[in-house]
Amino acid sequence: MTDPCFDGAKFEIIKRYFGLSEDEFTKNVQKLYEWLITQPHLPHDVDYITLQKFVVNAKFLQEKAEKRVDAYFTVRRLVPYVFSNRDPFCPEIKQCNACIYLGFLPGLTDSGARCIIVRLRDTNPENFNFISFLRRWFFLMDIWLRDDNFVHKIHVIVDSAESTVRHMVKISPKKVKESAACYQNVYPIGIESVIFLNACPLVKVLLEKVLKPMLKEKIAKKIYVYADSAANFTKGLNKSMLPKEYGGDAPTLEEINERWITEMNRNREWLMGQGSILTDETKRKKEDSSPSCSVM
């Protein structure tokens, strides 16, 4: 299996952070692919760039990469309310697009990570649907996983300026726990930080009492909460990355949101096809009868 898009420029990130030669890296990805095609319960036509990310996130440990790939397709069966009906044109997703700003900021941080930002666009709680938001979030994660060469680290920025109690009560702790488990245990994406801006006291209490206890300790320690849009949250972020609303030179939240809606819609066929593939548990090898992931 070869990567038609592989070139020296793209490999610089791997060389910089892992010190591997191009040949060593290619062999690791090839080894993962050779394992994949021996697994009858898994799809075999997985994008090469997706396999690259699993290899990098596993820090080139073969067994860990294999488990993550298995879990990536298994979890879609375990959390159907997120991974079913993967049509970005469906009414629920269109409403979410109108209700919430969501998208990756342009460029990379000094540490080579991406940033994704979330903020309410429509402040009416009646239009906020947490499940639709989760589905859209994982749409973008899957698109990024497939298309963004080698970059496997992320900063999550949540601006809760417009959040109210009526929004908070629509967020199910059980769904938060399950989606957090998906993210931690399945996706080959390293969390650099989760930054909450303009957090009211209620949001802070929910984070401390509900969210953090559900997370792995090493991730819980990376959650930062600011009562305002404090300038120090931009540490490590280039001005060219920051939306205009935060004093940067990047496009506005509206423009970023529209760009990623367009990207999501452009990938509709893939999301409804390969992006919706589940494991076929009837074909799982008997010696590996237990799925390799859990959302509990």
PAVEX-433112 format. One line per field, with one value per residue: x, z, y of N, C-alpha, C in turn; residue in one letter; residue number from 1. Coordinates in steps of 0.05 Angstrom, whole numbers, plus 5000, padded with zeros to 4 digits. Example, Ala and Ser with C-alpha at 12.3 -4.5 7.8 and 13.67 -1.06 7.14 Angstrom:
2
n_u	5264, 5257
n_w	5156, 5142
n_v	4886, 4955
ca_u	5246, 5273
ca_w	5156, 5143
ca_v	4910, 4979
c_u	5264, 5258
c_w	5156, 5157
c_v	4934, 5001
code	a, s
pos	1, 2
END
This chain:
296
n_u	5017, 5013, 5025, 4997, 5003, 5047, 5103, 5168, 5162, 5115, 5131, 5163, 5140, 5135, 5188, 5209, 5182, 5186, 5232, 5241, 5261, 5240, 5234, 5228, 5180, 5144, 5146, 5122, 5069, 5055, 5058, 5015, 4973, 4978, 4964, 4911, 4883, 4879, 4838, 4776, 4729, 4734, 4735, 4772, 4790, 4814, 4831, 4897, 4921, 4891, 4908, 4960, 4954, 4936, 4982, 5019, 4994, 4995, 5046, 5080, 5075, 5057, 5015, 4983, 4965, 4936, 4893, 4868, 4850, 4813, 4778, 4759, 4724, 4689, 4664, 4625, 4582, 4570, 4553, 4503, 4470, 4503, 4533, 4499, 4456, 4487, 4484, 4500, 4463, 4416, 4358, 4368, 4423, 4430, 4402, 4435, 4481, 4463, 4457, 4505, 4571, 4625, 4688, 4754, 4810, 4852, 4919, 4975, 4992, 5050, 5069, 5055, 5001, 4930, 4874, 4807, 4745, 4688, 4625, 4563, 4518, 4465, 4427, 4381, 4355, 4318, 4332, 4378, 4410, 4440, 4455, 4455, 4497, 4540, 4541, 4555, 4604, 4635, 4632, 4667, 4714, 4725, 4732, 4776, 4813, 4820, 4840, 4880, 4945, 4988, 4984, 4964, 4949, 4909, 4878, 4823, 4775, 4726, 4678, 4637, 4604, 4550, 4521, 4469, 4430, 4388, 4409, 4448, 4419, 4402, 4442, 4463, 4492, 4506, 4511, 4553, 4593, 4597, 4611, 4659, 4690, 4692, 4724, 4771, 4787, 4785, 4793, 4850, 4876, 4912, 4899, 4916, 4899, 4839, 4801, 4761, 4724, 4698, 4667, 4613, 4596, 4564, 4578, 4631, 4625, 4598, 4638, 4678, 4652, 4624, 4644, 4703, 4711, 4697, 4736, 4802, 4856, 4902, 4881, 4841, 4872, 4887, 4848, 4826, 4798, 4768, 4741, 4732, 4746, 4801, 4865, 4910, 4898, 4912, 4964, 5017, 4987, 4988, 4978, 4956, 4923, 4880, 4811, 4778, 4745, 4773, 4816, 4852, 4881, 4855, 4799, 4730, 4687, 4639, 4654, 4691, 4658, 4623, 4659, 4672, 4623, 4615, 4657, 4642, 4594, 4614, 4640, 4599, 4583, 4625, 4621, 4571, 4581, 4639, 4650, 4612, 4617, 4611, 4638, 4635, 4609, 4597, 4637, 4682, 4742, 4744, 4781, 4786, 4740, 4718, 4700, 4746, 4739, 4706, 4651, 4637
n_w	5000, 4982, 4991, 4954, 4961, 4991, 5010, 5018, 5045, 5075, 5110, 5146, 5195, 5223, 5226, 5257, 5307, 5322, 5305, 5267, 5209, 5140, 5116, 5160, 5182, 5140, 5137, 5186, 5178, 5135, 5159, 5195, 5159, 5134, 5177, 5183, 5137, 5149, 5183, 5185, 5203, 5199, 5157, 5096, 5060, 5081, 5088, 5072, 5098, 5145, 5170, 5179, 5219, 5262, 5271, 5286, 5332, 5366, 5379, 5349, 5367, 5352, 5370, 5401, 5362, 5329, 5364, 5369, 5317, 5310, 5351, 5332, 5290, 5316, 5356, 5331, 5328, 5381, 5399, 5374, 5370, 5358, 5314, 5274, 5217, 5183, 5153, 5129, 5108, 5134, 5171, 5227, 5231, 5199, 5229, 5273, 5250, 5243, 5295, 5324, 5325, 5296, 5282, 5253, 5268, 5224, 5205, 5248, 5317, 5357, 5376, 5338, 5334, 5319, 5326, 5350, 5351, 5390, 5396, 5416, 5366, 5357, 5408, 5430, 5473, 5458, 5407, 5413, 5408, 5437, 5421, 5365, 5360, 5378, 5338, 5293, 5311, 5310, 5256, 5236, 5262, 5237, 5184, 5188, 5209, 5165, 5126, 5142, 5140, 5183, 5228, 5293, 5341, 5385, 5405, 5443, 5442, 5478, 5478, 5523, 5527, 5515, 5540, 5580, 5638, 5618, 5571, 5593, 5621, 5580, 5566, 5570, 5622, 5618, 5562, 5554, 5581, 5550, 5499, 5511, 5526, 5476, 5449, 5480, 5482, 5431, 5384, 5346, 5368, 5401, 5460, 5472, 5502, 5535, 5532, 5567, 5557, 5582, 5623, 5665, 5736, 5742, 5698, 5711, 5758, 5737, 5704, 5741, 5776, 5745, 5690, 5693, 5730, 5696, 5660, 5638, 5682, 5662, 5620, 5645, 5674, 5636, 5627, 5624, 5654, 5644, 5668, 5634, 5567, 5569, 5553, 5559, 5542, 5491, 5487, 5453, 5408, 5343, 5319, 5269, 5270, 5303, 5308, 5284, 5324, 5370, 5369, 5329, 5264, 5233, 5195, 5211, 5263, 5239, 5185, 5190, 5210, 5166, 5128, 5146, 5147, 5092, 5079, 5106, 5080, 5029, 5036, 5041, 5014, 5027, 5084, 5090, 5068, 5070, 5118, 5152, 5161, 5198, 5245, 5227, 5267, 5263, 5235, 5265, 5291, 5329, 5371, 5384, 5408, 5439, 5434, 5424, 5450, 5494, 5517, 5567
n_v	4976, 5043, 5114, 5162, 5216, 5226, 5262, 5295, 5345, 5341, 5303, 5327, 5342, 5294, 5279, 5320, 5315, 5262, 5239, 5199, 5163, 5170, 5121, 5085, 5104, 5094, 5038, 5025, 5042, 5009, 4959, 4962, 4965, 4915, 4882, 4899, 4879, 4826, 4821, 4801, 4825, 4879, 4939, 4941, 4979, 5027, 5096, 5117, 5160, 5163, 5115, 5130, 5169, 5137, 5106, 5145, 5168, 5125, 5124, 5093, 5041, 4978, 4942, 4976, 5012, 4977, 4963, 5012, 5023, 4980, 4994, 5043, 5031, 4997, 5027, 5056, 5024, 5018, 5068, 5089, 5135, 5177, 5160, 5143, 5155, 5192, 5240, 5301, 5336, 5329, 5352, 5360, 5368, 5413, 5450, 5451, 5473, 5525, 5540, 5535, 5557, 5523, 5498, 5486, 5526, 5565, 5543, 5523, 5513, 5534, 5487, 5451, 5436, 5431, 5476, 5476, 5510, 5527, 5557, 5587, 5606, 5618, 5640, 5621, 5574, 5535, 5519, 5491, 5430, 5377, 5326, 5330, 5366, 5334, 5295, 5326, 5345, 5297, 5287, 5326, 5311, 5262, 5277, 5310, 5272, 5240, 5275, 5312, 5313, 5279, 5315, 5309, 5328, 5369, 5430, 5449, 5498, 5528, 5574, 5599, 5643, 5657, 5618, 5589, 5569, 5541, 5520, 5487, 5447, 5415, 5383, 5320, 5284, 5229, 5223, 5258, 5231, 5184, 5204, 5229, 5185, 5159, 5195, 5195, 5141, 5120, 5154, 5174, 5222, 5270, 5306, 5371, 5415, 5437, 5492, 5535, 5592, 5655, 5633, 5623, 5619, 5572, 5540, 5530, 5499, 5454, 5434, 5421, 5385, 5348, 5340, 5334, 5289, 5247, 5241, 5218, 5226, 5252, 5282, 5312, 5347, 5382, 5418, 5483, 5540, 5602, 5662, 5703, 5726, 5716, 5742, 5710, 5660, 5655, 5640, 5610, 5608, 5632, 5699, 5699, 5656, 5667, 5682, 5742, 5763, 5754, 5786, 5771, 5756, 5721, 5693, 5712, 5683, 5669, 5662, 5621, 5580, 5574, 5557, 5506, 5481, 5478, 5444, 5398, 5386, 5377, 5330, 5294, 5246, 5211, 5210, 5186, 5138, 5107, 5132, 5115, 5062, 5002, 4953, 4884, 4842, 4788, 4766, 4771, 4744, 4684, 4680, 4732, 4752, 4792, 4859, 4914, 4962, 5008, 5046, 5058
ca_u	5000, 5030, 5011, 5002, 5007, 5069, 5127, 5186, 5152, 5095, 5144, 5179, 5128, 5142, 5217, 5214, 5172, 5190, 5260, 5241, 5266, 5217, 5231, 5218, 5152, 5129, 5144, 5103, 5042, 5051, 5053, 4988, 4955, 4979, 4947, 4883, 4871, 4875, 4816, 4752, 4706, 4740, 4737, 4800, 4797, 4816, 4849, 4924, 4926, 4878, 4926, 4983, 4948, 4935, 5009, 5032, 4982, 5003, 5075, 5093, 5071, 5039, 4991, 4965, 4953, 4915, 4870, 4855, 4836, 4790, 4759, 4748, 4700, 4671, 4649, 4602, 4560, 4564, 4541, 4489, 4458, 4523, 4545, 4479, 4445, 4510, 4479, 4502, 4441, 4391, 4348, 4380, 4450, 4427, 4395, 4459, 4498, 4453, 4457, 4531, 4596, 4643, 4707, 4782, 4823, 4873, 4946, 4983, 5005, 5079, 5076, 5046, 4974, 4907, 4854, 4779, 4731, 4659, 4611, 4536, 4511, 4437, 4426, 4355, 4359, 4300, 4345, 4402, 4407, 4466, 4461, 4462, 4524, 4559, 4543, 4570, 4632, 4649, 4636, 4691, 4737, 4730, 4742, 4804, 4829, 4826, 4852, 4901, 4969, 5006, 4977, 4948, 4944, 4888, 4869, 4794, 4768, 4697, 4670, 4610, 4593, 4521, 4508, 4451, 4421, 4370, 4427, 4462, 4402, 4397, 4466, 4461, 4518, 4512, 4521, 4579, 4612, 4602, 4626, 4686, 4703, 4698, 4746, 4796, 4795, 4782, 4805, 4880, 4880, 4921, 4888, 4936, 4885, 4811, 4800, 4734, 4725, 4673, 4653, 4599, 4600, 4550, 4594, 4654, 4617, 4593, 4664, 4693, 4637, 4612, 4661, 4730, 4712, 4692, 4759, 4827, 4869, 4921, 4865, 4828, 4892, 4892, 4824, 4831, 4773, 4771, 4716, 4728, 4761, 4828, 4885, 4931, 4890, 4924, 4992, 5023, 4972, 4997, 4957, 4943, 4904, 4858, 4789, 4778, 4731, 4792, 4839, 4870, 4879, 4841, 4771, 4711, 4674, 4619, 4668, 4703, 4636, 4613, 4679, 4671, 4598, 4620, 4675, 4626, 4576, 4631, 4647, 4574, 4583, 4644, 4610, 4548, 4592, 4661, 4649, 4590, 4622, 4613, 4649, 4617, 4616, 4593, 4662, 4704, 4755, 4735, 4801, 4784, 4711, 4710, 4707, 4769, 4734, 4682, 4643, 4628
ca_w	5000, 4980, 4995, 4930, 4969, 5010, 5001, 5039, 5060, 5095, 5130, 5165, 5222, 5236, 5231, 5278, 5333, 5329, 5298, 5250, 5180, 5123, 5111, 5184, 5184, 5119, 5145, 5208, 5167, 5119, 5178, 5205, 5137, 5131, 5198, 5178, 5117, 5160, 5202, 5169, 5213, 5194, 5129, 5086, 5043, 5099, 5077, 5081, 5117, 5170, 5183, 5188, 5245, 5283, 5277, 5301, 5359, 5382, 5383, 5334, 5380, 5334, 5384, 5408, 5337, 5321, 5381, 5363, 5292, 5316, 5367, 5315, 5275, 5335, 5372, 5315, 5335, 5409, 5404, 5349, 5369, 5346, 5289, 5254, 5200, 5179, 5130, 5137, 5097, 5148, 5184, 5253, 5228, 5188, 5252, 5290, 5236, 5248, 5324, 5337, 5310, 5301, 5260, 5259, 5261, 5204, 5214, 5270, 5340, 5357, 5382, 5316, 5339, 5309, 5345, 5341, 5368, 5393, 5409, 5407, 5345, 5363, 5437, 5439, 5482, 5444, 5382, 5419, 5410, 5444, 5404, 5338, 5362, 5379, 5311, 5276, 5321, 5300, 5227, 5231, 5270, 5217, 5160, 5195, 5212, 5138, 5107, 5153, 5142, 5205, 5251, 5309, 5367, 5383, 5427, 5440, 5454, 5482, 5488, 5534, 5534, 5513, 5552, 5603, 5652, 5600, 5554, 5609, 5628, 5557, 5562, 5586, 5633, 5607, 5535, 5556, 5589, 5528, 5478, 5521, 5524, 5447, 5442, 5494, 5478, 5403, 5363, 5349, 5369, 5427, 5471, 5483, 5523, 5531, 5544, 5569, 5559, 5590, 5638, 5688, 5759, 5737, 5679, 5726, 5776, 5721, 5695, 5764, 5789, 5726, 5668, 5700, 5741, 5675, 5642, 5647, 5697, 5646, 5604, 5663, 5682, 5613, 5624, 5636, 5655, 5647, 5672, 5612, 5544, 5578, 5531, 5562, 5529, 5464, 5489, 5435, 5384, 5327, 5314, 5244, 5275, 5320, 5294, 5288, 5349, 5392, 5364, 5310, 5235, 5218, 5189, 5234, 5270, 5218, 5162, 5197, 5212, 5139, 5114, 5155, 5137, 5064, 5079, 5115, 5058, 5007, 5043, 5047, 5003, 5043, 5111, 5089, 5058, 5087, 5145, 5167, 5162, 5224, 5245, 5223, 5289, 5256, 5222, 5283, 5297, 5356, 5392, 5390, 5409, 5454, 5421, 5437, 5461, 5511, 5522, 5595
ca_v	5000, 5067, 5139, 5178, 5244, 5228, 5276, 5303, 5368, 5332, 5286, 5343, 5342, 5268, 5279, 5339, 5307, 5234, 5231, 5175, 5166, 5166, 5092, 5073, 5111, 5080, 5010, 5022, 5044, 4986, 4937, 4965, 4958, 4886, 4871, 4906, 4862, 4799, 4823, 4799, 4841, 4907, 4947, 4939, 5002, 5050, 5116, 5115, 5182, 5154, 5096, 5146, 5181, 5117, 5099, 5167, 5171, 5102, 5127, 5072, 5016, 4964, 4931, 4998, 5022, 4957, 4965, 5037, 5019, 4963, 5010, 5065, 5021, 4984, 5047, 5065, 5006, 5021, 5094, 5095, 5162, 5195, 5150, 5135, 5177, 5210, 5257, 5330, 5351, 5324, 5376, 5365, 5380, 5440, 5467, 5454, 5492, 5552, 5546, 5534, 5560, 5501, 5494, 5487, 5551, 5561, 5542, 5506, 5526, 5531, 5459, 5434, 5426, 5445, 5486, 5477, 5528, 5522, 5579, 5589, 5625, 5624, 5638, 5610, 5546, 5516, 5510, 5476, 5401, 5367, 5302, 5339, 5377, 5311, 5283, 5344, 5345, 5274, 5290, 5342, 5295, 5241, 5290, 5318, 5248, 5230, 5294, 5330, 5297, 5278, 5331, 5291, 5341, 5389, 5447, 5453, 5524, 5530, 5601, 5595, 5669, 5658, 5594, 5594, 5545, 5526, 5505, 5467, 5424, 5399, 5367, 5295, 5274, 5203, 5227, 5270, 5210, 5166, 5217, 5233, 5159, 5155, 5212, 5187, 5113, 5112, 5172, 5178, 5251, 5278, 5331, 5389, 5430, 5444, 5518, 5547, 5621, 5668, 5613, 5632, 5600, 5546, 5525, 5521, 5478, 5430, 5424, 5409, 5364, 5329, 5332, 5325, 5262, 5228, 5241, 5209, 5247, 5268, 5300, 5330, 5367, 5400, 5435, 5510, 5555, 5630, 5676, 5721, 5716, 5725, 5743, 5690, 5634, 5655, 5632, 5588, 5612, 5655, 5718, 5692, 5634, 5676, 5697, 5771, 5769, 5751, 5803, 5759, 5763, 5699, 5700, 5713, 5657, 5664, 5652, 5594, 5562, 5569, 5541, 5478, 5470, 5471, 5420, 5375, 5379, 5367, 5302, 5280, 5219, 5195, 5207, 5167, 5113, 5097, 5145, 5102, 5033, 4989, 4926, 4862, 4824, 4760, 4757, 4774, 4719, 4674, 4686, 4760, 4754, 4816, 4885, 4926, 4988, 5011, 5074, 5059
c_u	5018, 5012, 5017, 5008, 5032, 5092, 5144, 5176, 5133, 5109, 5159, 5167, 5136, 5172, 5223, 5206, 5179, 5218, 5262, 5249, 5241, 5212, 5219, 5188, 5135, 5125, 5124, 5074, 5036, 5044, 5025, 4968, 4955, 4963, 4918, 4870, 4868, 4852, 4790, 4729, 4710, 4740, 4766, 4809, 4798, 4837, 4877, 4931, 4914, 4896, 4951, 4978, 4947, 4964, 5023, 5021, 4990, 5033, 5091, 5094, 5049, 5013, 4972, 4951, 4931, 4890, 4854, 4839, 4811, 4769, 4745, 4724, 4680, 4653, 4624, 4578, 4551, 4550, 4526, 4477, 4477, 4531, 4525, 4469, 4466, 4507, 4480, 4479, 4415, 4383, 4361, 4407, 4448, 4419, 4419, 4479, 4490, 4455, 4484, 4553, 4614, 4662, 4736, 4793, 4845, 4901, 4950, 4994, 5035, 5087, 5066, 5019, 4953, 4890, 4827, 4764, 4701, 4647, 4582, 4533, 4483, 4434, 4400, 4358, 4341, 4313, 4370, 4396, 4435, 4474, 4470, 4491, 4545, 4563, 4560, 4599, 4647, 4651, 4662, 4716, 4745, 4742, 4771, 4822, 4838, 4844, 4876, 4926, 4984, 4998, 4957, 4942, 4924, 4884, 4839, 4788, 4738, 4691, 4641, 4596, 4563, 4506, 4492, 4444, 4404, 4386, 4439, 4445, 4395, 4421, 4465, 4488, 4526, 4523, 4548, 4600, 4618, 4618, 4655, 4702, 4710, 4723, 4773, 4806, 4796, 4798, 4835, 4887, 4889, 4910, 4911, 4924, 4856, 4807, 4771, 4737, 4698, 4655, 4640, 4603, 4587, 4567, 4619, 4648, 4612, 4619, 4678, 4679, 4627, 4633, 4688, 4730, 4708, 4717, 4784, 4841, 4887, 4906, 4851, 4846, 4896, 4868, 4830, 4805, 4778, 4744, 4711, 4744, 4790, 4849, 4905, 4923, 4903, 4953, 4997, 5007, 4982, 4973, 4942, 4922, 4878, 4836, 4789, 4765, 4750, 4818, 4859, 4865, 4864, 4813, 4753, 4700, 4653, 4632, 4680, 4681, 4626, 4633, 4676, 4644, 4601, 4637, 4659, 4607, 4590, 4638, 4622, 4575, 4602, 4632, 4587, 4557, 4613, 4659, 4628, 4594, 4625, 4630, 4627, 4624, 4612, 4619, 4686, 4716, 4748, 4755, 4801, 4755, 4701, 4718, 4729, 4764, 4708, 4676, 4632, 4652
c_w	5000, 4983, 4971, 4937, 4986, 4997, 5024, 5057, 5082, 5117, 5151, 5193, 5237, 5244, 5255, 5305, 5341, 5321, 5281, 5221, 5164, 5119, 5136, 5187, 5165, 5126, 5167, 5197, 5150, 5137, 5189, 5183, 5133, 5153, 5192, 5158, 5125, 5179, 5187, 5178, 5209, 5164, 5121, 5070, 5060, 5086, 5089, 5102, 5145, 5185, 5193, 5216, 5268, 5291, 5294, 5329, 5377, 5388, 5372, 5349, 5365, 5347, 5391, 5384, 5327, 5338, 5375, 5337, 5296, 5331, 5351, 5300, 5294, 5349, 5357, 5320, 5364, 5416, 5379, 5347, 5358, 5318, 5269, 5239, 5196, 5154, 5138, 5126, 5113, 5165, 5211, 5251, 5217, 5211, 5270, 5277, 5242, 5277, 5336, 5317, 5316, 5277, 5270, 5251, 5240, 5217, 5238, 5293, 5339, 5363, 5360, 5319, 5324, 5332, 5333, 5361, 5367, 5407, 5399, 5386, 5349, 5393, 5447, 5447, 5467, 5418, 5387, 5423, 5414, 5427, 5376, 5338, 5363, 5352, 5293, 5284, 5309, 5270, 5222, 5240, 5249, 5192, 5165, 5197, 5184, 5122, 5116, 5159, 5168, 5230, 5268, 5337, 5364, 5409, 5422, 5455, 5454, 5493, 5497, 5541, 5534, 5526, 5576, 5616, 5634, 5579, 5569, 5615, 5604, 5550, 5581, 5596, 5622, 5578, 5535, 5562, 5565, 5506, 5486, 5519, 5495, 5440, 5454, 5485, 5449, 5384, 5368, 5349, 5398, 5436, 5483, 5506, 5515, 5547, 5543, 5574, 5569, 5606, 5663, 5711, 5754, 5719, 5694, 5744, 5760, 5711, 5717, 5775, 5770, 5705, 5676, 5712, 5719, 5658, 5655, 5661, 5680, 5628, 5622, 5672, 5660, 5608, 5639, 5633, 5661, 5650, 5650, 5588, 5547, 5555, 5534, 5550, 5502, 5464, 5470, 5409, 5369, 5322, 5288, 5247, 5288, 5303, 5301, 5315, 5373, 5386, 5344, 5282, 5219, 5212, 5214, 5240, 5249, 5194, 5167, 5198, 5184, 5123, 5120, 5149, 5108, 5062, 5087, 5092, 5034, 5011, 5049, 5038, 5019, 5071, 5111, 5080, 5077, 5116, 5163, 5171, 5191, 5222, 5239, 5244, 5283, 5244, 5240, 5290, 5326, 5378, 5400, 5392, 5423, 5439, 5437, 5448, 5478, 5514, 5550, 5613
c_v	5025, 5092, 5157, 5207, 5248, 5243, 5286, 5325, 5359, 5316, 5302, 5343, 5317, 5269, 5297, 5329, 5279, 5224, 5206, 5182, 5160, 5136, 5078, 5079, 5095, 5050, 5006, 5023, 5019, 4961, 4938, 4957, 4928, 4871, 4875, 4886, 4833, 4798, 4823, 4817, 4871, 4913, 4947, 4962, 5027, 5070, 5114, 5136, 5176, 5135, 5110, 5157, 5161, 5108, 5120, 5169, 5148, 5102, 5103, 5045, 5000, 4955, 4954, 5010, 5003, 4960, 4990, 5035, 5002, 4979, 5032, 5056, 5008, 5004, 5057, 5048, 5010, 5048, 5103, 5123, 5183, 5186, 5138, 5159, 5199, 5227, 5286, 5347, 5346, 5348, 5382, 5377, 5408, 5459, 5472, 5474, 5521, 5560, 5549, 5539, 5536, 5498, 5496, 5515, 5545, 5558, 5523, 5523, 5521, 5502, 5440, 5422, 5443, 5456, 5485, 5494, 5523, 5547, 5580, 5611, 5636, 5620, 5627, 5581, 5526, 5505, 5494, 5447, 5388, 5343, 5310, 5352, 5355, 5298, 5300, 5345, 5321, 5273, 5304, 5326, 5275, 5253, 5298, 5294, 5238, 5249, 5310, 5314, 5301, 5293, 5315, 5302, 5364, 5404, 5452, 5479, 5526, 5557, 5598, 5621, 5671, 5635, 5602, 5568, 5528, 5511, 5481, 5442, 5406, 5381, 5343, 5286, 5247, 5205, 5240, 5249, 5192, 5178, 5222, 5207, 5152, 5170, 5202, 5160, 5104, 5129, 5176, 5207, 5258, 5305, 5347, 5406, 5432, 5470, 5529, 5577, 5632, 5649, 5625, 5612, 5573, 5529, 5514, 5498, 5452, 5418, 5409, 5384, 5342, 5320, 5320, 5297, 5240, 5223, 5227, 5232, 5264, 5288, 5321, 5353, 5388, 5418, 5461, 5526, 5584, 5643, 5697, 5710, 5724, 5722, 5720, 5663, 5632, 5647, 5608, 5590, 5636, 5673, 5711, 5670, 5644, 5689, 5726, 5779, 5768, 5766, 5792, 5768, 5742, 5708, 5701, 5685, 5649, 5651, 5625, 5573, 5554, 5552, 5511, 5465, 5461, 5446, 5395, 5367, 5367, 5337, 5285, 5251, 5201, 5190, 5186, 5140, 5102, 5108, 5133, 5072, 5023, 4964, 4906, 4841, 4795, 4749, 4760, 4747, 4710, 4681, 4715, 4768, 4779, 4841, 4899, 4954, 4988, 5040, 5077, 5061
code	m, t, d, p, c, f, d, g, a, k, f, e, i, i, k, r, y, f, g, l, s, e, d, e, f, t, k, n, v, q, k, l, y, e, w, l, i, t, q, p, h, l, p, h, d, v, d, y, i, t, l, q, k, f, v, v, n, a, k, f, l, q, e, k, a, e, k, r, v, d, a, y, f, t, v, r, r, l, v, p, y, v, f, s, n, r, d, p, f, c, p, e, i, k, q, c, n, a, c, i, y, l, g, f, l, p, g, l, t, d, s, g, a, r, c, i, i, v, r, l, r, d, t, n, p, e, n, f, n, f, i, s, f, l, r, r, w, f, f, l, m, d, i, w, l, r, d, d, n, f, v, h, k, i, h, v, i, v, d, s, a, e, s, t, v, r, h, m, v, k, i, s, p, k, k, v, k, e, s, a, a, c, y, q, n, v, y, p, i, g, i, e, s, v, i, f, l, n, a, c, p, l, v, k, v, l, l, e, k, v, l, k, p, m, l, k, e, k, i, a, k, k, i, y, v, y, a, d, s, a, a, n, f, t, k, g, l, n, k, s, m, l, p, k, e, y, g, g, d, a, p, t, l, e, e, i, n, e, r, w, i, t, e, m, n, r, n, r, e, w, l, m, g, q, g, s, i, l, t, d, e, t, k, r, k, k, e, d, s, s, p, s, c, s, v, m
pos	1, 2, 3, 4, 5, 6, 7, 8, 9, 10, 11, 12, 13, 14, 15, 16, 17, 18, 19, 20, 21, 22, 23, 24, 25, 26, 27, 28, 29, 30, 31, 32, 33, 34, 35, 36, 37, 38, 39, 40, 41, 42, 43, 44, 45, 46, 47, 48, 49, 50, 51, 52, 53, 54, 55, 56, 57, 58, 59, 60, 61, 62, 63, 64, 65, 66, 67, 68, 69, 70, 71, 72, 73, 74, 75, 76, 77, 78, 79, 80, 81, 82, 83, 84, 85, 86, 87, 88, 89, 90, 91, 92, 93, 94, 95, 96, 97, 98, 99, 100, 101, 102, 103, 104, 105, 106, 107, 108, 109, 110, 111, 112, 113, 114, 115, 116, 117, 118, 119, 120, 121, 122, 123, 124, 125, 126, 127, 128, 129, 130, 131, 132, 133, 134, 135, 136, 137, 138, 139, 140, 141, 142, 143, 144, 145, 146, 147, 148, 149, 150, 151, 152, 153, 154, 155, 156, 157, 158, 159, 160, 161, 162, 163, 164, 165, 166, 167, 168, 169, 170, 171, 172, 173, 174, 175, 176, 177, 178, 179, 180, 181, 182, 183, 184, 185, 186, 187, 188, 189, 190, 191, 192, 193, 194, 195, 196, 197, 198, 199, 200, 201, 202, 203, 204, 205, 206, 207, 208, 209, 210, 211, 212, 213, 214, 215, 216, 217, 218, 219, 220, 221, 222, 223, 224, 225, 226, 227, 228, 229, 230, 231, 232, 233, 234, 235, 236, 237, 238, 239, 240, 241, 242, 243, 244, 245, 246, 247, 248, 249, 250, 251, 252, 253, 254, 255, 256, 257, 258, 259, 260, 261, 262, 263, 264, 265, 266, 267, 268, 269, 270, 271, 272, 273, 274, 275, 276, 277, 278, 279, 280, 281, 282, 283, 284, 285, 286, 287, 288, 289, 290, 291, 292, 293, 294, 295, 296
END
